[in-house]
Amino acid sequence: MRVIFMGTPEFAVPSLKILVDNGVNVVGVVTSTDKYGGRGGNQLIESAVKKYALAENLHILQPSNLKSEAFLDELRSLKADLQIVVAFRMLPVVVWDMPPLGTYNLHGSLLPKYRGAAPIHWAVINGEKETGVTSFKLKHEIDTGDLLFQESIAIGEEETTGEVYEKLMHLGAKIVLQTVFAVQEGKIELKPQVAAQASKAPKINREVAEIDWHQEAEHVRNFVRGMNPFPGAWFNFSGYTMKVFKTSNIHVHHNIAPGRLISDNKNYLHVAVLDGFVALEDVQLQGKKRMDIKALLNGLDIIDYL
């Protein structure tokens, strides 16, 4: 069976690697075009998937336009039976409908929950106790295709998006291999998604990552975990950006306005919320390194900022 793999970031690399390691005939790898970045923005940066594909001498395609005739002709010439998609762009029908055995996608949630671009972030932000990965057969509406395989994991009380991402990245690779073998052997039992159980996981950006103190401490704690390590939860600290990577909860009744900062200028920096205070533990003040709160206060006259 001839397989085309589509993916771009680090999350997709273990899925491609497990296929190669298990002798799957990967006839092509579709990934993003190189982007300018690095110091000065003058260096061409290759995707993580491209770097792996180059090391394995795999055939690479980097279309800027997924509907271009040149790309579609090259894709057809590879005569793939199956396409596997892991963390790639939304595909036009002409692409995902091309292989005779279909196109299957790996998604970082237990679909139909958390359809969208940031399923891991939102599962952690919302305080979920478990999440997982799903393989499903693509159809036109994004993340709505019939389900093939799912596997779940627990989300620890202190785990961040980065830690959950790492676990799902490797669990997802196993599901991808299982999916390819099932398709190859004709052992496919697809199950439709229950639309009433669906939830959304929209893209995360800096604006979304701003902390709202007008809520309970546990919600803030989960939000901070969910934005860790990227893009980092933040708030406006006397005209500067303060990123927050870890907090703890202090439940106590008070009449202080949410968002008000309290500090002894030495050991703690607390922020008032609806049901008590959020104790900031791991932070990064704009222009400074990431550090624990005592280290920050040791080099900062906090009174000047309050």
N, C-alpha and C positions, 0 to 999 in steps of 0.2 A: 504493500500500500504506500502510495506517495503522499506525503504530508507537507503542507506549507504552514509555517509558524509565523504569527504576527504579534509583535510586542516591542516595548521600548525601554522601560526602566528596569532597575535592579530586581524588582519584584518578579519580573518575567524570566529572568535568567535561569533560576533553578528548574523551571518548567521546561525550557528548551534543553538544558543540560541533561535532564533525566531521560528525555526522548533520545538524544544522541547516545547516551551511555547504554541505553537498552536496545540499540540497533534499529530504531525507527528510521525509516528512509525520509529524512527531512530534505526535500528537494529545493526549498527556498525559504528565506527568512525576510520578512517585510518589517521594516522598522522606520523610525523617524529620520528625517534629513539631519545632517550635522548642524549644530547651532553654534553661533559665536558666543564665547564666554571667557572665563578665566580672567586673570589680571589684565585690565585695560580693555577687555571685551574683544580682543583681536585673535583669540585662539579658537580654532574649530573644535568643538566638543562632540565626540561620538557617543551614541547611546550605549548603555550598558549591554543591551542585547547585541548591538553591532560589534562591540569589542569581543564578546564571546564568539559570535559567528565567524569573525575574522580568524580567531585563534583556531577554530575548528575547520577552516576552509569551506564554510558553507556559502551557498549562493545568496547574495544579499540584494534586496531591492529597497530603494529609499525614495518612494514617490512623494512629490510635493502636492500632487493632485491625484486622489484615488480614483477619479473618473477619467483621467487622461487615456487616450487610445493607446499611447506607447506603453503605459503601465499595464493596462488591461491585456494588451497583446502579449506582453512578456509573461504575465500571470497565467494566461491560457496556455502558453507554450510549455509551461512546467507540468501541465497535465496532472495536477494534484487530484487525489481522490477525496481528500479531507483537509480542512483548514482549522487550525487551533489559534485562538486569540487570547492573549493574556496582557491586560493593561495596554491597550492600543486605542486608536481613535475609533469613532463611530464609522462603521463601514456602509457604503452605499449598497443597495440591493444587488447591483450587477457584480459586486465583489463577493459578498457572503453567499449568494445563491449560485456561484459558479461551480464548486466541486460537487460531484454526484452524490457523495455521502454527507454533504452539508458542512456547515461551519459551527464549531462549538467554542464557547467562551468560558473562561474561568473568572468568577466574580468573588470578591472578598467579603461575602456576607452569606447568611442563610436566606437566600431569596425565598419569597418575595420581599422580605425585609431589607431595607437600605439599598434600594435601587438608586444608582447614580454614581457620581465621580469619586465620592469620599466615604465609602461604607465603613471603613475601619475607624476613621475619625469619629463619625457620628455614633457608632455603637459604644465607644468609650465615653464620649460626651454625655450620652443619655443614660449612662450608668448600667448598661447591659451586663448581665452576669455571664453570658456566653455569646459567641459569634461563630463564624466558620467560613467555609468555602463551598462554592457551588459550581458545577459544570452544567451548562445548558445549551440547547441548540438555538442558534440565533434566528430571530425573525425581525421584522421591520421596527417595531416599537422597542426602544432600548431597555434591556434587562428584563424583558417579559417572556422570553422563550421558554419552551417546555424543559423541565428539570431532568437531569440525568443522575448525577451523583452529588451528595452533600456529606460533609463531615464537620462536626462541631468541636470547639474547644472552649474551656472556661476562661473568663477574663478575671484576673486577680484583682483584688481590692486596690492595689497600688500600681497596677500595670498601666503603662502609657501606650499611646498609639504606636510609637516606635517599637515597643516590645511585642505588641500584638501583631504588628506588621511582619516582624521577623518570623514569628511562629507560623502565620498564615502563608507566608512566602514558600516555606518548605512543605507544609501540609498541602498547599495548592499544587505543587509539583507532582505529588503522589496521585492526586485526583486527576491531573492532566494525563498522566501515564495510564491510569485506570480507564479513562475516557477513550483514549486512542485504541487500547487493546479491545475494549468492549465494541467499539465501532468496527474494528478490523474483524472481530469474530461474529459480528452480527447479533450481539447480545445487548440490544438496546431496548430499554423500557422507559419511555418518556412519560413524565407526569406534568400536567398543566399546573401553572401557578394559580393560587387563589388570590384574585385581585383584591378582595376585601382585606387581606392580611398585609398588603403592600405598604411600605413606607419609603420615604425619600432620603437620599444622602447627597445633597447638592455640593458643588465644588467649594472648597475651603480657600479663602484668601485672607489677607491681612485685616481687612475691615471686619470680617466675620469673627476674627480672633480677639476682638476687644472684649474685655471682661465687663459684664454687667453686675454691679454689686447689689442691685435691687432684687436679690433672690437669696435662697438659703445657702448656708456654707457648703453643704454636701454637693449642691449643684455647681458651685464655683469650683470645688475640688475636682469634680468629674470633668468639668470644662477644661481646667488646666491640664489634667492628664490627657485629655483628648487632643489638645493642641501641642503636646510634647512629643517629638522635638520640633516639628514644623507645622505651622509657621511660628508657634510660640504664642501663648496667651499673653495679653499685654494690657496696660492701662496708662493713662496720662498721669505722670508724676511731676507736678510742678513745671510743666512745659517740656518734660523729657519723656521718653518712652521707657517704661519698666516692663520687661518681660518676666513672666512668672512660670516656673517649671515644676514647682511642688508647693503644696500648701497642706495645712492641717486645720481641723475644725475646733472652735471653742464655742460651746453652746452656753450662752448666758443671756439673761434678759437685760436690755439696755434701751435707752431712748436716744441713742446717737444716730445721726443720719447715715444711711448706707453710703459707703465710699469714703467716709472719714477715716484718716489714718491716725493710729495711736502708737507711740513708741517710747521706750526709755532711753533711746539714743545709744544703746549699748548691746542689748541682748535680743530684742524682739521688735518687729514691725507688724502690727495687726491692722486689718481693715474691717470696718463695721459692715455687717450684712444683716438681713432681716431677723435671723434667729441667733445672733451672737457675733463672733468675729472669725475672720479668716487669718490664720497665722502664715505669713509668707516665710518660706524656708529656703528655696532655691530660686535665685533671681538673677537678672542681668540688667543693670541700669545702662541706658544709652551711653555709648562711649567707653564702657567698662567691660571687663571680662565677666563671664558667668561665675557666680560664687554663692556660698551660703549667706544667710542674712546677717550673722554676726560679723563675718568678714567685710560685708558691705558697710555695716554701721561703724566698724572700726576705722574706716577711711573716709567717713562721710558725716558731716554735722547735720543730722537729719532734721534738726530744729529749723534749719534754714529753708527746708523744703515743705514744712507743714504749714 
